[in-house]
Amino acid sequence: MEFSVRDQNGIKVVAVSGRLTIGAPSDRLNEELGKLADGGSKKIVLLLDDVPQIDSSGMAAVVRNSISLVRDGGQLRIVCGRGRVRDALTVTRLVEAIPTYESEAAALAGFA
C-alpha cells in the first residue's frame, strides 16, 4: 500500500492506493493519520478510490482516527466512489457516521 499527502488550502488530502487490510496496511494508515493529527492537522480528506479492498482492520483505523479528530475539534472525510470499498462502508454504516463523498471536490467544498 502507498500513501501520498498534500496540502489543499490547509486541508490535508491523503491518497491511499492498495489493499487496506489487517496487518501492516491498516497499521500504517493508523500511523500516518495519527502523525498528521499530532502535527496539528484538523481537517483531513482520505481518498480511497484506489483501494480495491478494505477489511475490518482498515475500517477500524479510519474510525479510530475520525473519532480522535472529532474529539480535537477536527474532522475526517472520506472520498470513495462506487465499488467494493463503498459497499463495505455502506454495509457497516460508516458512510452515515463519517462524512463520505464521491469526489474530492465535494469533500473539500464541505469544509468551506
N, C-alpha and C positions, 0 to 999 in steps of 0.2 A: 504494500500500500504506500501511496505517496501523498504528500501534503504540499500545498503552496499557500502562502499567506500574503495578502496585500492589504493596503490601507485605502479605503474609499471614503474620503471626507470624514475621517475619524471613526469609521466603522471597519472593523477587521473582517475581511472576507477570506474564509478558509475553504479551499477547494480540496476535496478528497477524491482520490481515484484508487480503485482496487477494492477487494473484499474487506468488509468491516465485520470481522468475526472474532470469536474467542481467541485469547492469547495476545500475541504481540500487536496485531492491528488495533484492537479495542483499547489495549493499554496505551498504545502510542497516541491515539486520538484523545484519550483522557488526559494524558500528559501535555500534549500540545495545547489543548483548550485551557487547561489549568495554568500553563505558563502565560498565555495571553491575559487571562483574568488577573493573575498575580502581578502582571505588568501594568495593570490599570485599565485594560480594555473592558468597557461596559456593554458595548454593542458588537455582537458577533453574528455574522451570517455564515452558515455552514452549507456549502454546496455539495449535494450528494448525487448529482446527476450521473457522475462517472463511477458510482458504486454499484456493482452488479448484484451484491448480496450483503444483507445485514442480518445478524442474529441477535439473540437477547443480550449478549455481552456488548455488542456495538450500540444497541439501543440504550443499555444501562449507562454507558459512557456519555451518550448525548443527554440523557435525562439528568444524570448527576451534575453535569456542567451547567445545564439550563437552570436547575434549582439553585446552584451556587451563585450564578449570575443574578438571578432574581433577588436572592437574599441581599446581594450587594448593590441593588438598585439598577441592575443592568438587564439585558435580555439577549437570548439566543434565538435566532430564527433559522429555519431550515428551508432550503430550496431543493425540491425533489419533484421531478416530472413523473409521468405515468411509468409504471413498470413494477418489478418485484419489490423494490425497496419501498416505493409509495404504498403498495399493497400491504406490506408488513407494518408500516407506520399507521395505516388506516385500521387494520385489524386490531392492533394493540391500542388504538385510540390516541396515539401520540399526536396525531395531526390536530386533535382537539386541545391537547394540553400544551403543546409547543407550537407557536405560530409557524405554519408551513405554507410555502408559496410555490408556484410552478415556475417562476422566473426570478432571476437575481434582481432585476429592475423593480419588481413588485415588492420584494423583501426589503430592499434598500429604501424605497419610497415610503414604506410603512414606518420607518424611523423618523421621518421628517416631522 
